[in-house]
Amino acid sequence: MSTVDLTGKVALVTGASRGVGKHTARSLHAVGATVGITGRSAETLGATAAEIGARSTGSGPPAVALR
């Protein structure tokens, strides 16, 4: 169980379409942060945002792909 609670906080993760950035975005979202993600491929970012959002439980925070 995590002792970190980022509910109500916003995180911006660059390079979030794959690798370390994607894992970081997932991890921040899992502890309650609203996550904005950026990267080079709009298509890949959209898929990553959808994947992170699909992991939400009901009214979880959004994950937004920024262009």
N, C-alpha and C positions, 0 to 999 in steps of 0.2 A: 504494500500500500504506500502510495506517495504522500509525502508531507507537504508537497508544493501544491498550492491552489492559485491559479492565475485567472480565476473567474473575474470578469470585468476588465481584464487587461487586454491590450492589443499588441500583437507581435508582427513584425515585418521580417520575412525570411527571403533573402535573395538566393538565387540559384536553386530554387525549390522544386524544379521539375524532375530531379533525379538525385540519387546518391545521398550525401550527407545533408544537403539542404532539405530534401524531401523527408528524410528521417527526422530532422529537427522540427520541421513544420508539423509532422504527425505527433511528435512528442509534446510540443507546446499545446497543440489542440487537445490532446488527451488529458492535460491537466487544467483545462478550462479556458485557455486563451482564444480570443478571436484572432485568426491568422490571415494575414495578407501575404500572398506569395508572388514572387517575380522570377523571371527566367527568360531564356531566349526564345522558346517555342510556345506561342499562345495555345496551340493544340494540346501539347503535353501539360501545360499549366492547368488548362481547363479540366483535363482528365485527373490530374492530381488533386485539384480542389474538389471535384466530385467524389473522388475516393476518400478524401479526408472527411468530407461532409457525410458520406454514407456510413462512416464509423461512429457518427454522433448518436447519442442515445436521446431520441425524442427532441427535446428543446435545447440541444447543445449549441455551442457557438458556431458561427459560420466560418468557412474557409473561402477566401475570395482571391481569385486570380487577378492580378493587376497588370495592365499593359502599359 
